[in-house]
Amino acid sequence: MAAQDIIIRPIITEKSMDGIGMKKYTFEVAKDATKIDIARAVETLFGVKVNKVNTLHVRGHMRRQGRSQGYTPSWKKAIVTLTEDSKTIEFFEGMM
């Protein structure tokens, strides 16, 4: 898989923005990507050094619209921690 196929989008929430000071960045990733794949993809896309990767599966939530109901799709989230000597990811710098 290519690096662009592994990292789907960054997660921009208040909780994820609090981690930027500690060099923790949150991304939505492909469901079949491993921690090693995610670390390599972040290193190649952003030119940084990854210290560790934590992943979790986010279950779909129940949603209703009128009489019909269903679940939103489930997805995988990765919290990437960079090394201390690594530079920051410039994409997130404009959002703080």
N, C-alpha and C positions, 0 to 999 in steps of 0.2 A: 504494500500500500504506500502511496505517496504521502508526504507530510501534509499536503493540503487536504487529503482525504481523511486523515486522522483527526486533525484539529478542525472542528466544525465552526465554532464561534466562541468569542469570549463571553463570560458571564459578568454583567454589569449590575450589581446590586450593592446595597449599603454594606452588607456583611462581607462581600468579596472585596470591596474597596478598602475596608479596614485592614485587610491583610497585605496590602501593597507596601506599607511601611516596613513589614517584616519580610519583604520579597516573596510573598505568596500570591500567585495568580491563579484564577479559576477559569476553566474552559469547558465547553461541551465537546465531547470527543465521540468517536465512533464506538459503537457498542462492543465490537469485537477487538478493539485495540488493547494491548497489554501495557503495563507500566513502562516497560522498556521502549516500546513503540512510541508512547506519548513523550517520553523524555527525549528521544532522538528527534522527534518531529519539532518540539519546541526549540531544541538547540539549533536545528537547521533553519527554521523559519525566522527566528528572532536573533540568532547569533549570541546566545547566552549559555551559561553553564548551569545545569540542573543538579541540585543536591538530592531531592527525593520527590516522589510522586505519590499522592494519595488519591484513590479512586472510589467512587460510590455510584450505585445504580439508583436513579430517581424513578419511582413508580409513577404511572399515570394517575391523574386525579379524575374523580367522577365529575362530569359536567352535564348540565341539563339545559335544554332550550325547548320550552314548551313541554309537550308530552314526551318528546324523544330524549333519551339520555345515552351517555357513552363515556368512554375514558379517553383522556388525552394520551398521546403516545409516551411510552417510557423512554428514558435516555440515560446516558452515562456522563458523569461529571468528574473532572480531574482537577485537583488542587496541586499546583506545581510550585515547589519551593526551590529558589535559586541559591547558589553558593554565596558566601559573604563577599568574595572578590569579584563576583560577576556584575556586569552592568545591568541596569533595569530595562524593562521592556518599554520602548518609547510610546507604543500605542496607548498605554494606560496613563502616561504622565499628563496628558491634557485633560484628564477627567477628574483629577484630584482637586 
